[in-house]
Amino acid sequence: MVDYTYSEEMCKKYGCCNDTCRQNVNDIAVCLPKSRVSINGVTTFANESCILLCDPSKQKTDEYKENNEKMIQMLAKQFSTLKNFDSLIINSYRSGSVIVNYTVQVMGSVTLEQLENVTNSLPASDLKTTGFVVIGGPQGPIDIDSSVNITCRPKETLGVVRWYLIDEWNTKKTEITKGQEADFTSNVLTMEDNVHLNHISGSWKGSIQCVYAKGSIQHTASTVLDIALLPEIQAKSTPQFSDCRLNQFTKAIIECKISKSTENYTVTWNTALSFTEIGPEIQNNVLTYKAEAIINCESYNMNRNETLNVACTFTNKRAKSNQNKTQKVEIPVILGSSKFCKEDRVWPITKNNYTAIIPCENSAVGSKMRLCNEGWNEEFSTCVNLELNSIKKDIETLNKGIGLIKDDADGLFIRIKDSTTVQTFNSYANINASVGILEAMNKVSKQQSNQWNDTVMPNFVSAISNALNKTDSWNNPETKDTNLSVTYLQTVEDIISNSNLTMSQPQKSNNVQLEVCNNTGGAHCSNFNASISTDSSVVVVAFRNLHEILPKYETRPLETTILSVTTANNKTDPISVQMMFDHGEDRLRNHEMYCLFWDEHNNTWSKDGCTWGGAGKQKLCTCTHNSAFTIMMSRNAETLPYMKELTYAGLGVSIVSLVLCLIIEFLVWDTVVKSDISNFRHVALVNISFCLLMAHCGFLATSKPEAIPQNWCSILTVFKHFFFLAVFFWMLCLSIVLLHQLIFVFDQLRKKVFLVLSITVGYVCPLICVATTFITFENGQEDKYYSKETCWLIYQGVLKGSLFSFVIPALTIVMVNLFTLVVVIMKIVTPTVSDSKARDNKDVARGMIKTIVFLSPVLGITWLLGILVLYLDLTQKPFAQIVSYAFTIFNSLQGFLILLTNCLVEKKVIDALQKRFQSKQSVNAKSESSGKATSSVTMK
């Protein structure tokens, strides 16, 4: 009969699923109308009591039967209005007033309007129909990896359809979504909705159900997916390597294991060896098939065959085409001439260039491997904790399109967190698995247009924090790198980007802190010695020790906290992020700090779009984009181009100039030194020139410190220290003489007193300073008193280090000398009454300039630039560079400037030199004329 078909019971019990059946059956109502509708209903009667009906022990009483019949009549009264109404059976009662579960059979078609009329007359009712929707799908067994199409077509327009998978045991119902193996289409014209399953796997075995909801009525239809399964096979040989060195025959047991299944597989073995089948054996829902093979070692030694192969094939004859699944086992043979690795604890004897494999411990999934390569290599493990492997499989199922990630998210994150807290977690295989799970979960979440919310974040933060407990576990045993950390970071950032977070409190764990940082009130988010402020709402994830395993920057490891900044709710507005890293306080002088971000497009660290706050704000980094950020110090200090060349060229010129200056002083001494004042000045000038000459020679002698023996480096440091100080103390003597002359005009300093005081100040004071410094810094110990790299005093910060035993007295003297210069200038600016009329402003200005130019070199005024050099950092460009170059040029050429201002342009000195050379010429001329006269007399 075209309009009739067999019941579901007949289909399941006898396989009568089509319009015809050859079974001889006596069942009642086995042939039913195709248009029949079955209704499962739940109705709540608020005014009825459940005391009797909800008590199973009362079911045989007359009172129960009376009340039960009353309920049937109340319900049947409404459903009997349906055409072709057949029967109503109450299945159960539940408390809550009276909640009735019942089934209604209608042996014909029903309209949506008729059903809605029933529900209107039965308030607080939910109905579920079967037969109102027609479903079409494959009949009979379905091959693994094939494609199927299931179509649902309602009799009337019902709106959006939802698809479900009910497992083969009818215990679990899961919603189907778009995934790796599932896709949906619909046709409005034909009112057909389709689910397409591509490369179908065993996960789909069960029933596919489509559900249309219209008000309180659900219209359903289902079809069975009978998938002809093929097993996952785990195969191995015991022993893994056949030892044919001494034996004529050896035995190997080949095992093929599968999970217990309802399928009836046929197992065959493919090998040239003679073997005996054993099994199957059943243990813990695992079926083990064995073949015991005998290996003739003599033939393998003669033929030099290095390996033999065995294969087990599982055949499912219910499948149409994809019936077989084969797993091969290679058994390397250790011949008499073979190289091998001896047994080592749990590791068996292993042939050279092969990998030994042993099972995992503690129920972990995977294996342990160890390569034999002219000796044992390091162990490599793929063992993953059982629970992590279970989570991985659940995510793979979700990725296929079976289930909603939003329904399972909380439970999955709790399971991941718990899995990362176990003692056996800290291994590369487990960390790799956990990162892969998080990555796959987020992929599924995006696939299903789902966003993570606040509820999953505590467990998420705990899980990713636990993964960082031991950073040495991130080293890949095969590649010897930690590149998994990049995947970890990008996965965390992707999950945050795919989140809708509104939480007001940060989530904190040992190694990771997560916080939503809002720009309201200028609030700062602080995490792990770093803080952040921004002009937009962002999610900040701080990692305490991730920098230890992330890729290096220009071959240098990272140094401090990683901050991952993502705009809240994945907004794309441009932002400005200001980060303060406490690590900036550890910056060394003249070293630039690099503000870095992870450039995922080029897979490297970059400085683009980020600026450092400079020496004044050395903890600050400002960036104009999202990413993972950190800060690190440059390897080398900032340098000034050609600074050494300028220094040594200037020193060379100064040394020559100072030698000339001393020679000139020697030549003109008697002529220019006529008074006590001139004596004082030239004595100071000679000593300044001499001490500066010695200091500069010492400086040039240490131009290559690496070539100087350690003892000589210490001696030259003391030498330079003493003579540079002596220069300044002799400058002080000259300054005091000038100051005394200006203030005490009529009280001249005696020559003897000056000599005693000047020698004491000029040589004894620096000697005391040097000796005290030498003793204070552990008797001139290296790296305390002097540096071997420079053969000079050490600078360790403001007022720290032996350098300040030179800087403090030198700058003090320079300040005194500056005062003297100011007094001299004031004297010029305020002339005496007799001179005031004769001098104009130009003369005064000319006199001031001349005074500054002539006195600055011998009073060391240019050394004032040294204060700025000590204070300024070379990262403060360009001012620091200008000051440093000026300081170097002026002070390396100090000897030349002394020669220029005190000898070459001083009229008395020039006149004395001319007079000296002219007298010599006249003497020579007189001697020549006298000689000529004598010779003429003789001739006469």
Residue pairs with C-beta under 8 A, 6 or more apart in sequence:
1 19
1 31
2 19
3 33
3 34
3 35
4 19
4 31
4 32
4 33
4 34
5 18
5 19
5 31
5 32
5 34
6 16
6 17
6 18
6 19
6 21
6 30
6 31
6 32
7 27
7 29
7 30
7 31
7 32
9 27
9 30
10 16
10 21
10 23
10 25
10 27
10 30
11 17
14 21
14 23
14 25
15 21
15 23
16 23
16 25
16 30
17 139
18 139
32 107
33 107
33 108
35 108
35 109
35 131
36 84
36 105
36 106
36 107
36 108
36 131
37 106
37 108
37 109
37 110
37 129
37 130
37 131
37 132
38 103
38 104
38 105
38 106
38 129
38 130
38 131
39 79
39 103
39 104
39 105
39 106
39 115
39 127
39 128
39 129
39 130
40 101
40 102
40 103
40 104
40 127
40 128
40 129
40 130
41 75
41 100
41 101
41 102
41 103
41 104
41 122
41 125
41 126
41 127
41 128
42 99
42 100
42 101
42 102
42 125
42 126
43 75
43 99
43 100
43 102
43 122
43 124
43 125
43 126
44 96
44 97
44 98
44 99
44 100
44 124
44 125
45 71
45 74
45 97
45 98
45 99
45 100
45 124
46 97
46 124
47 97
48 71
48 97
48 98
49 97
49 98
50 93
50 94
50 95
50 96
50 97
50 98
50 99
52 58
52 63
52 64
52 67
53 64
53 67
53 68
53 71
53 93
53 98
54 93
54 94
54 95
54 98
55 64
58 64
68 90
71 90
71 98
71 100
72 88
72 90
75 88
75 90
75 100
75 102
75 104
75 122
76 85
76 88
78 118
78 121
78 122
79 85
79 88
79 104
79 106
79 118
81 114
81 117
81 118
82 106
82 110
82 114
82 115
82 118
83 106
83 108
83 110
83 114
84 106
84 107
84 108
84 109
84 110
85 104
85 106
86 105
86 106
86 107
87 104
87 105
88 102
88 103
88 104
88 105
89 102
89 103
90 100
90 101
90 102
91 101
91 102
91 103
92 100
92 101
93 99
93 100
93 101
94 101
106 131
109 155
110 129
110 132
111 156
112 132
112 155
112 156
112 158
112 214
112 217
115 127
115 129
115 132
115 217
116 214
116 215
116 217
118 125
118 127
119 125
119 127
119 215
119 216
119 217
125 216
126 216
126 217
126 218
127 216
127 217
127 218
128 217
128 218
128 219
128 220
129 217
129 218
129 219
129 220
130 220
130 221
130 222
131 221
132 154
132 155
132 219
132 221
133 152
133 153
133 154
133 155
133 158
133 210
133 212
133 219
133 220
133 221
134 152
134 153
134 154
134 155
134 221
135 150
135 151
135 152
135 153
135 208
135 210
135 221
135 222
135 223
136 150
136 151
136 152
136 153
136 223
137 148
137 149
137 150
137 151
137 208
137 223
137 224
137 225
138 148
138 150
138 223
138 225
140 226
141 226
141 227
141 228
141 318
141 319
141 320
142 148
142 200
142 225
142 226
142 227
142 228
143 227
143 228
143 319
143 320
143 321
143 322
144 200
144 201
144 202
144 227
144 228
144 229
144 230
144 319
144 322
145 199
145 200
145 201
145 322
146 199
146 200
146 322
147 196
147 197
147 198
147 199
147 200
148 196
148 197
148 200
148 225
149 194
149 195
149 196
149 197
150 194
150 195
150 197
150 208
150 210
150 223
151 192
151 193
151 194
152 161
152 192
152 193
152 194
152 210
152 212
152 221
153 190
153 191
153 192
153 193
154 191
154 212
154 219
157 191
158 212
158 213
158 214
158 219
159 212
159 213
159 214
160 212
160 213
161 186
161 193
161 210
161 211
161 212
162 175
162 210
162 211
162 212
162 213
163 175
163 176
163 184
163 195
163 208
163 209
163 210
163 211
164 173
164 174
164 175
164 176
164 208
164 209
164 210
164 211
165 173
165 174
165 175
165 176
165 204
165 206
165 207
165 208
165 209
165 402
166 172
166 173
166 174
166 206
166 207
166 208
166 209
166 222
167 174
167 205
167 206
168 205
168 206
168 207
168 262
170 207
173 209
174 402
174 403
175 403
175 404
175 407
176 182
176 195
176 208
176 401
176 402
177 401
177 402
177 403
177 404
177 447
177 448
178 184
178 401
178 447
178 448
179 398
179 399
179 400
179 401
179 402
179 444
179 447
180 399
180 400
180 401
181 197
181 198
181 199
181 200
181 201
181 204
181 400
181 401
182 195
182 196
182 197
182 198
182 400
182 401
182 402
183 195
183 196
183 198
183 401
184 193
184 194
184 195
184 196
185 193
185 194
185 196
186 192
186 193
186 194
187 193
187 194
193 210
195 208
195 210
197 204
200 225
200 227
201 400
202 227
202 229
202 230
203 397
203 400
203 402
204 225
204 227
204 400
204 402
205 225
205 226
205 227
205 229
206 224
206 225
207 222
207 223
207 224
207 225
208 222
208 223
208 225
209 220
209 221
209 222
210 220
210 221
210 222
211 218
211 219
211 220
212 218
212 219
212 220
213 219
228 263
228 316
228 318
228 319
228 320
228 322
228 323
229 261
229 263
229 316
230 314
230 316
230 319
230 322
230 324
230 325
231 258
231 259
231 261
231 263
231 265
231 314
231 325
232 258
232 259
233 256
233 257
233 258
233 312
233 314
233 325
233 326
233 327
234 256
234 257
234 258
234 327
235 254
235 255
235 256
235 257
235 312
235 327
235 328
235 329
236 254
236 255
236 329
236 357
237 252
237 253
237 254
237 255
237 310
237 329
237 331
238 252
238 253
238 254
238 255
239 252
239 348
239 349
240 331
240 332
240 348
240 350
240 356
240 357
241 331
241 332
241 333
241 334
241 340
241 348
241 349
241 350
241 351
241 354
241 356
242 250
242 252
242 295
242 297
242 308
242 331
242 332
242 333
242 334
243 250
243 334
243 349
244 250
244 295
244 297
244 300
244 301
244 333
244 334
244 335
244 336
245 334
245 335
245 336
245 338
247 297
248 296
248 297
248 298
249 294
249 295
249 296
249 297
250 294
250 295
250 297
251 292
251 293
251 294
251 295
252 292
252 293
252 295
252 331
253 278
253 290
253 291
253 292
253 293
254 269
254 271
254 275
254 290
254 291
254 293
254 310
254 312
254 329
254 331
255 288
255 289
255 290
256 267
256 288
256 289
256 290
256 312
256 314
256 327
257 286
257 287
257 288
257 289
258 265
258 286
258 287
258 289
258 314
259 285
259 286
259 287
260 282
260 285
260 286
260 287
261 287
263 316
263 318
264 316
265 314
265 315
265 316
266 314
266 315
266 317
267 280
267 289
267 312
267 313
267 314
267 315
268 312
268 313
268 315
269 275
269 277
269 291
269 310
269 311
269 312
269 313
270 310
270 311
270 312
270 313
270 326
271 291
271 293
271 308
271 309
271 310
271 311
272 308
273 293
273 294
273 295
273 308
273 310
274 293
274 294
275 291
275 292
275 293
275 294
275 310
276 291
276 292
277 289
277 290
277 291
278 289
278 290
278 291
278 292
279 287
279 288
279 289
279 290
280 287
280 288
280 289
281 287
281 288
281 290
282 288
289 312
291 310
291 312
293 310
295 308
295 331
295 333
297 333
299 305
300 308
300 333
300 335
301 335
301 336
304 335
305 333
306 332
306 333
306 335
306 338
307 330
307 331
307 332
307 333
308 330
308 331
308 333
309 328
309 329
309 330
309 331
310 328
310 329
310 331
311 326
311 327
311 328
311 329
312 326
312 327
312 329
313 324
313 325
313 326
314 324
314 325
314 326
315 323
315 324
316 323
317 323
332 351
332 354
333 351
334 340
334 349
334 351
338 351
338 352
339 351
339 352
339 374
340 349
340 350
340 351
340 352
340 372
341 347
341 349
341 350
341 352
341 356
341 372
341 375
341 376
342 349
343 349
344 376
346 358
347 356
347 358
347 370
347 376
348 356
348 358
350 356
350 370
350 372
351 372
352 372
352 373
352 374
353 371
353 372
353 373
354 371
354 372
355 369
355 370
355 371
355 372
356 369
356 370
356 371
356 372
357 367
357 368
357 369
358 367
358 368
359 367
359 368
360 366
360 367
360 368
360 381
360 383
361 383
362 385
362 424
363 386
364 383
364 384
364 385
364 386
364 389
364 424
365 383
365 384
365 385
365 386
365 389
366 381
366 382
366 383
366 384
366 429
367 381
367 382
367 383
368 379
368 380
368 381
368 382
368 383
369 379
369 380
369 381
369 382
370 376
370 377
370 378
370 379
370 380
371 377
371 380
378 477
379 477
380 477
380 478
381 427
381 428
381 429
381 477
382 429
383 427
383 429
383 430
384 392
384 429
384 430
384 433
385 419
385 422
385 424
385 425
385 430
385 433
387 415
387 418
387 419
388 416
388 419
388 430
388 433
388 434
388 437
389 433
391 412
391 415
391 416
391 419
391 437
392 433
392 436
392 437
392 440
394 408
394 412
395 412
395 437
395 440
395 441
395 444
396 440
397 403
398 405
398 408
398 441
398 444
399 440
399 443
399 444
399 447
404 448
404 450
405 412
405 441
405 444
405 445
405 448
405 450
406 448
406 450
409 441
409 445
409 450
409 452
409 455
409 456
410 455
410 456
410 459
412 441
413 456
413 459
413 460
413 463
414 459
416 434
416 437
416 438
416 459
416 463
417 459
417 460
417 462
417 463
417 466
419 425
419 430
419 434
419 463
420 430
420 434
420 462
420 463
420 466
420 467
421 462
421 466
424 430
425 431
425 466
426 469
426 470
426 473
427 473
428 473
428 474
428 475
428 476
428 477
428 484
431 467
431 473
431 474
431 484
432 484
434 463
434 467
435 467
435 484
435 487
435 488
435 491
438 463
438 464
438 491
438 492
438 495
439 487
439 491
439 494
441 495
442 491
442 494
442 495
442 498
445 451
445 452
445 498
446 498
451 498
451 499
451 500
452 460
452 495
452 498
452 499
452 500
452 501
453 499
453 500
453 501
454 501
454 502
454 503
457 499
457 501
457 503
457 507
457 514
458 507
460 495
461 507
461 508
461 509
461 512
461 513
461 514
462 509
464 488
464 492
464 512
465 509
465 510
465 511
465 512
466 509
466 511
467 488
468 511
468 512
468 543
468 544
468 545
468 546
469 510
469 511
471 482
471 545
471 548
471 549
474 482
474 484
474 485
474 549
475 481
475 482
476 482
476 483
476 484
482 549
482 550
482 551
483 551
485 546
485 549
485 550
485 551
486 550
486 551
486 598
486 603
488 546
489 543
489 546
489 550
489 562
489 564
489 598
489 628
490 600
492 541
492 564
493 541
493 564
493 566
493 628
496 514
496 539
496 541
496 564
496 566
497 566
497 570
498 570
499 539
499 569
499 570
500 569
501 516
501 539
501 568
501 569
502 516
503 516
504 516
506 513
506 514
506 515
506 525
506 527
507 513
507 514
507 515
508 514
510 544
511 543
511 544
511 545
511 546
512 541
512 542
512 543
512 544
513 527
513 528
513 541
513 542
514 539
514 540
514 541
514 542
515 525
515 527
515 539
515 540
516 537
516 538
516 539
516 540
516 568
517 523
517 524
517 525
517 532
517 533
517 534
517 537
517 538
517 539
517 540
518 537
519 533
519 534
519 535
519 536
519 537
522 533
523 533
524 531
524 532
524 533
524 580
525 531
525 532
525 533
525 540
527 540
527 542
527 561
527 563
528 542
528 543
528 544
528 561
529 560
529 561
529 581
529 582
529 583
530 542
530 560
530 561
530 563
530 579
530 580
530 581
530 582
530 583
531 579
531 580
532 538
532 540
532 563
532 565
532 577
532 578
532 579
532 580
533 577
533 578
534 565
534 575
534 576
534 577
534 578
535 575
535 576
536 567
536 568
536 571
536 573
536 575
537 567
537 568
537 569
537 571
538 565
538 566
538 567
538 568
538 575
538 577
538 626
539 565
539 566
539 567
539 568
540 563
540 564
540 565
541 563
541 564
541 566
542 561
542 562
542 563
542 564
543 561
543 562
543 563
543 564
544 561
546 562
547 557
547 558
547 559
547 560
547 561
547 562
547 630
548 557
548 558
550 558
550 562
550 598
551 603
551 604
551 605
552 558
553 594
553 596
553 605
553 632
556 632
556 635
558 596
558 630
558 632
559 583
559 630
559 631
559 632
559 633
560 581
560 582
560 583
560 630
560 631
560 632
561 581
561 583
561 630
562 628
562 629
562 630
563 579
563 628
563 629
563 630
564 627
564 628
564 629
565 577
565 579
565 623
565 626
565 627
565 628
565 629
566 626
567 573
567 575
567 626
574 624
574 625
575 624
575 625
575 626
576 622
576 623
576 624
577 622
577 623
577 624
577 625
577 629
578 620
578 621
578 622
579 595
579 620
579 621
579 622
579 623
579 629
579 631
580 619
580 620
580 621
581 619
581 621
581 630
581 631
582 619
583 619
583 631
583 632
584 593
584 613
584 618
584 619
584 620
584 631
585 618
585 619
586 633
587 593
587 618
587 633
588 633
588 637
589 637
589 795
589 797
589 873
590 637
590 638
590 873
590 874
590 875
591 633
591 634
591 636
591 637
591 638
591 875
592 612
592 633
592 634
592 638
592 875
593 612
593 618
593 621
593 631
593 632
593 633
593 634
594 607
594 612
594 631
594 632
594 633
594 634
595 607
595 610
595 611
595 612
595 621
595 622
595 623
595 629
595 631
596 605
596 606
596 607
596 610
596 629
596 630
596 631
596 632
597 605
597 606
597 607
597 608
597 609
597 610
597 623
597 625
597 627
597 628
597 629
598 604
598 605
598 606
598 627
598 628
598 629
599 605
599 606
599 608
599 627
600 627
609 623
609 624
609 625
610 621
610 622
610 623
610 624
610 629
611 621
611 622
611 623
612 618
612 620
612 621
612 631
613 619
613 620
613 621
613 622
614 875
614 876
615 873
615 875
615 876
616 876
619 631
621 629
621 631
623 629
637 874
638 874
638 875
639 874
640 874
640 881
640 884
640 885
643 884
643 885
643 888
646 885
646 888
646 889
646 892
647 888
647 892
648 700
648 703
649 892
650 888
650 889
650 891
650 892
650 893
650 896
651 696
651 699
651 700
651 892
652 700
653 892
653 893
653 895
653 896
654 692
654 696
654 892
654 893
654 894
654 895
654 896
655 693
655 696
655 697
655 700
655 895
656 895
657 895
657 896
657 898
657 899
657 900
658 689
658 690
658 692
658 693
658 696
658 895
658 898
658 899
659 693
660 899
660 903
661 685
661 689
661 895
661 898
661 899
661 902
661 903
662 686
662 689
662 690
662 693
664 899
664 903
664 909
664 913
665 682
665 685
665 686
665 689
665 903
667 912
667 913
667 916
668 908
668 909
668 912
668 913
668 916
669 682
671 908
671 911
671 912
671 915
671 916
672 678
672 682
672 908
672 909
672 912
673 679
673 682
676 748
676 749
676 750
676 751
676 754
677 737
677 741
677 748
679 751
679 754
680 734
680 737
680 749
680 751
680 754
680 758
681 734
681 737
683 754
683 755
683 758
684 730
684 731
684 733
684 734
684 737
684 758
684 858
685 734
685 858
685 898
685 902
687 726
687 730
687 733
687 758
687 762
688 727
688 730
688 731
688 734
688 858
688 898
689 895
689 898
691 723
691 724
691 726
691 727
691 730
691 762
692 723
692 727
692 894
692 895
692 898
693 895
694 719
694 723
695 720
695 723
695 724
695 726
695 727
696 895
698 716
698 719
698 720
698 723
699 720
701 708
701 716
702 708
702 713
702 716
702 717
702 720
702 790
702 791
702 792
705 713
705 788
705 789
705 790
705 791
706 789
708 716
708 791
710 782
710 788
713 782
713 786
713 788
713 791
714 780
714 782
714 785
714 786
716 791
717 780
717 785
717 786
717 791
717 792
717 793
718 770
718 774
718 780
720 791
720 792
721 770
721 773
721 793
721 805
721 806
722 766
722 767
722 770
723 766
724 806
724 810
725 765
725 766
725 769
725 770
725 806
725 809
725 810
726 762
726 763
726 766
727 860
728 766
728 809
728 810
728 813
728 814
728 860
728 863
729 761
729 762
729 763
729 765
729 766
729 809
729 813
730 758
730 761
730 762
731 813
731 817
731 858
731 859
731 860
732 761
732 813
732 816
732 817
733 754
733 757
733 758
733 761
733 762
734 858
734 859
735 813
735 816
735 817
735 820
735 859
736 820
737 749
737 754
738 820
738 824
738 855
739 819
739 820
739 823
740 749
741 748
741 749
742 823
742 824
742 827
743 823
769 805
769 806
769 809
770 805
772 805
773 785
773 802
773 805
774 780
774 785
776 805
777 784
777 785
777 802
778 784
778 785
779 785
780 786
782 788
783 794
784 794
784 802
785 793
785 794
785 802
786 792
786 793
786 794
786 802
787 793
787 794
792 803
793 801
793 802
793 803
793 805
793 806
794 801
794 802
794 803
795 801
795 803
795 870
807 866
807 870
810 860
810 863
810 866
811 863
811 864
811 866
811 867
813 860
814 859
814 860
814 861
814 863
814 864
817 859
817 860
817 861
818 859
818 861
818 864
820 855
820 859
821 851
821 852
821 855
821 856
821 859
821 861
824 851
824 855
825 848
825 851
825 852
828 844
828 847
828 848
828 851
829 844
829 848
831 839
831 844
852 861
853 901
854 901
854 902
855 861
856 862
856 897
857 894
857 897
857 898
857 900
857 901
857 902
858 898
858 901
858 902
860 894
862 887
862 890
862 891
862 894
863 891
865 883
865 886
865 887
865 890
865 891
866 887
866 891
868 883
868 887
869 883
869 884
869 887
872 879
872 880
872 883
872 884
873 880
874 880
874 881
874 884
890 897
902 909
903 909
904 910
